[in-house]
């Protein structure tokens, strides 16, 4: 019987299942965080299950590196689906797979494609537009300059 005093490996092995699909994912059935990643306790410290999987199968994770998912399934703990990368590698991986929120899809976005176009076409001053759209005047400046909400970049996205 697996309990809180069992080894980390035993508790880890008891908290995932392999579904009868071709994905090859090992899906975590233990505690899940709000962000969808699995958690497991180790000496009273909460650790992410996919990171524990890496450590159990491959060894220590070097400082500054992330454990990334090839399969993009947050609760997958199959070590063959995991790889090490820098935070930048992790973001670039997310962007290349179309799962990095940006523009209107970002949960903190205050502007939309439509409002950014209105800003670019407006002859009103920066402070007026900033107040109207609830953003800093520097955001208005950057939209007009094409540094953010760039219409040309969005077309290729």
C-alpha positions, 0 to 999 in steps of 0.5 A: 500500500502506498502512503505518505511514507512511501518513497517518492518513486513509489508514490510517483509510480502510483499516480499516473495512468497510461490511456489506451491511445497512441499518444504515449502520454502518462497522465497524472492522476494525483493533485493538479494545480490550477494551471493543469500541471501535476503536483506531488509532495516530497519532504513536505515540499510541493514539486511539479510531477513532470519535473519529478519524472525527469529527475527520477528517470534522468537525474538532476535538472541543472539550475536555470533549465525548464522541463518542457513537454513535447506533447504539450499535455501539462499533466503528462509525466512520460519522460520520453515526452519531456526535454530540458530547455531554457525559459526562452526555449520554452517560450519559443516552443510554445510560440512555434506550436501556436499555444503562447497567448498574445494579442487578444488571446492574452488574458490581460489584453486591454486592446483588440485588433479593432481598437489598435486599428482605431488608435493608429487611425486616430488624430487624437493625442496620446493621453486622450487615447490612453484614458479612453482605452485604459492603457498607459500613453506609452502603449498608444505610442508603441501601437502607433509606432508599430512596436506592438499590435503591428498589423503586418505581423498579425497577418502572418501569425 
